[in-house]
Amino acid sequence: MSVHFEERSGVIPCKTPWGNWSQTMDEVFIEVNVPHGTSGKEVKCNLGSKQIELHVKGQQVFKGKLFGITVADEGTWTLEDKCLIRILLMKTNREAGNCWSSLLEGEYCADACLQDQMQRKLTLERFQRENPGFDFSGAEISGNFAGGGPDFSSLQK
C-alpha cells in the first residue's frame, strides 16, 4: 500500500554530502551517488539491524549506528547504471510515530522543517492505511501530527 501512496504523493528526501535518504512507515531508502563506472566488486556494504557501513573503491562513505532498528536480513543494496547505489532497509517499528530524525545517530540529521514534513507524510500514510477508500496523497495536514497523529482507536464505530 505504501508504495502506491509514495508514488502518488512523492517522498521527502534528506540531502547528504553523498546523496540522500528518505522513509516511509515501513522502510528507509538511501541513495548514494558514486563515481561513474563503479562496479559491484568495488562496493562493500554491510547491513545490520543496528549498524550500517558502506565503502566504495576502498573509501568509507558512511559507517555507524542506525537511528532505529531494522530487519537485518531484509536489507538490500543495488548498484544502478554504475553510478548510483540504492539501499533499502526495513524498519522493525512500522508505526507512523516512528519517524527517524537522522539516518545514523547524530549524523545526516533532518533539520526541524524537514523533520516536520517527514512526520506529516508518515501521518498521512497512516491515514491512508486506515482508510483505503480515500486518497490522501495530495492532502495537507495541520494540528496534532507529531508521534503519528491523533489516535482515533477509542472512538465508537
Backbone torsions as a table, in degrees:
resi	resn	phi	psi	omega
1	MET	NA	-42.0	-176.1
2	SER	-66.6	-30.1	179.0
3	VAL	-60.5	-46.7	-179.9
4	HIS	-66.0	-39.0	178.0
5	PHE	-62.5	-45.1	179.8
6	GLU	-64.9	-38.7	178.8
7	GLU	-61.1	-39.1	-178.2
8	ARG	-80.1	-33.3	-171.6
9	SER	-106.2	-9.6	-179.9
10	GLY	83.2	177.5	179.3
11	VAL	-119.0	162.8	176.4
12	ILE	-111.2	94.5	-177.5
13	PRO	-82.6	144.9	173.3
14	CYS	-103.6	112.5	-177.3
15	LYS	-69.9	145.0	178.3
16	THR	-137.5	169.9	177.9
17	PRO	-62.3	-25.8	-177.4
18	TRP	-103.4	-6.3	-177.9
19	GLY	159.1	-120.0	177.7
20	ASN	-162.0	167.4	172.1
21	TRP	-138.5	153.9	178.5
22	SER	-148.4	175.5	-176.8
23	GLN	-150.9	156.8	167.2
24	THR	-121.8	-173.9	176.6
25	MET	-62.5	-33.1	-174.3
26	ASP	-97.1	-31.1	-165.2
27	GLU	-133.5	158.6	170.5
28	VAL	-121.1	129.3	-178.9
29	PHE	-110.7	133.2	178.7
30	ILE	-125.9	129.5	176.0
31	GLU	-119.3	124.2	-177.5
32	VAL	-120.1	120.5	175.5
33	ASN	-78.5	128.3	179.4
34	VAL	-125.1	161.8	-179.6
35	PRO	-57.0	138.2	179.2
36	HIS	-58.4	136.3	-179.3
37	GLY	96.5	1.4	179.1
38	THR	-63.9	135.4	178.0
39	SER	-103.1	160.0	179.2
40	GLY	-59.7	-30.9	179.2
41	LYS	-68.0	-19.7	-179.9
42	GLU	-90.9	1.7	-178.6
43	VAL	-110.2	128.7	173.8
44	LYS	-123.1	112.6	-176.6
45	CYS	-126.6	119.3	177.0
46	ASN	-111.5	120.2	-178.6
47	LEU	-114.6	116.9	175.7
48	GLY	-116.0	177.6	-179.4
49	SER	-72.0	-26.6	-179.0
50	LYS	-124.8	-8.2	-175.2
51	GLN	-128.6	154.9	174.2
52	ILE	-145.5	146.1	179.4
53	GLU	-148.9	133.1	178.7
54	LEU	-134.6	126.6	174.4
55	HIS	-124.2	137.2	176.4
56	VAL	-128.5	125.8	-179.7
57	LYS	51.9	41.7	177.6
58	GLY	79.3	-3.5	-178.9
59	GLN	-104.0	132.4	177.5
60	GLN	-72.3	126.6	175.4
61	VAL	-89.9	-51.2	172.9
62	PHE	-157.2	158.4	179.1
63	LYS	-160.3	133.5	176.4
64	GLY	165.0	-174.0	179.7
65	LYS	-85.1	127.4	178.2
66	LEU	-64.6	151.9	179.5
67	PHE	-62.3	-37.9	179.5
68	GLY	-130.0	178.6	-178.8
69	ILE	-93.4	140.2	179.3
70	THR	-122.6	167.6	175.6
71	VAL	-86.2	103.9	-170.3
72	ALA	-56.4	-44.7	-175.1
73	ASP	-82.7	5.2	173.4
74	GLU	-107.4	-3.0	177.5
75	GLY	-77.2	141.8	179.6
76	THR	-138.6	159.7	172.0
77	TRP	-139.1	149.4	176.4
78	THR	-137.1	153.0	173.8
79	LEU	-109.9	119.5	-177.0
80	GLU	-110.7	131.9	176.3
81	ASP	53.6	25.1	178.7
82	LYS	56.6	23.7	179.4
83	CYS	-146.2	-1.9	-177.6
84	LEU	-142.3	124.7	173.9
85	ILE	-100.4	129.7	175.4
86	ARG	-113.3	127.1	178.3
87	ILE	-117.7	133.9	179.2
88	LEU	-120.8	123.1	177.6
89	LEU	-116.4	139.1	177.3
90	MET	-100.0	122.5	178.4
91	LYS	-69.5	146.5	172.4
92	THR	-83.2	-37.4	176.6
93	ASN	-94.5	106.6	-173.6
94	ARG	-107.4	46.2	178.0
95	GLU	-104.2	153.5	179.7
96	ALA	-62.0	-27.9	179.7
97	GLY	-74.4	-9.5	-180.0
98	ASN	-92.1	67.6	179.0
99	CYS	-96.1	114.2	179.9
100	TRP	-67.7	132.2	177.2
101	SER	-92.1	-11.4	175.6
102	SER	-154.0	160.8	177.5
103	LEU	-74.8	-51.0	176.6
104	LEU	-111.7	155.4	178.6
105	GLU	-59.5	114.3	177.8
106	GLY	79.7	2.5	-179.9
107	GLU	-132.1	147.5	178.8
108	TYR	57.6	48.7	-177.4
109	CYS	-79.1	144.9	170.8
110	ALA	-81.7	134.6	176.5
111	ASP	-68.4	170.9	-173.9
112	ALA	-57.5	-40.7	-179.7
113	CYS	-66.8	-44.7	179.7
114	LEU	-67.0	-39.0	177.3
115	GLN	-61.5	-40.9	177.4
116	ASP	-61.0	-45.2	178.8
117	GLN	-63.4	-41.7	178.5
118	MET	-61.7	-44.6	-178.7
119	GLN	-65.0	-40.3	176.5
120	ARG	-60.7	-42.3	-179.2
121	LYS	-63.2	-43.5	179.8
122	LEU	-66.6	-35.7	177.2
123	THR	-65.1	-43.4	176.9
124	LEU	-64.3	-37.0	176.9
125	GLU	-62.4	-40.7	177.0
126	ARG	-62.1	-45.8	178.3
127	PHE	-59.0	-40.4	-179.9
128	GLN	-61.5	-42.9	179.5
129	ARG	-65.7	-39.4	-178.4
130	GLU	-74.9	-20.7	-176.9
131	ASN	-134.3	71.1	-173.2
132	PRO	-63.9	-16.4	179.3
133	GLY	-79.6	-8.1	-178.5
134	PHE	-111.0	158.4	178.0
135	ASP	-113.4	109.7	-179.2
136	PHE	-98.6	6.2	-172.5
137	SER	-62.9	-28.2	179.6
138	GLY	-107.8	9.4	-174.7
139	ALA	-76.8	153.8	171.9
140	GLU	-109.6	152.3	-179.4
141	ILE	-131.9	142.3	175.4
142	SER	-140.4	165.5	178.8
143	GLY	92.7	-142.4	-173.6
144	ASN	-82.5	90.8	177.2
145	PHE	-116.0	-11.6	179.6
146	ALA	-63.0	144.0	-179.8
147	GLY	71.2	21.4	177.4
148	GLY	96.4	3.2	176.9
149	GLY	90.2	-177.9	-177.1
150	PRO	-66.7	151.9	179.1
151	ASP	-100.0	113.9	-179.3
152	PHE	-100.5	5.4	-173.2
153	SER	-64.3	-24.1	-177.9
154	SER	-85.2	-7.9	179.9
155	LEU	-73.0	142.8	178.3
156	GLN	-73.3	146.2	178.7
157	LYS	-98.9	NA	NA
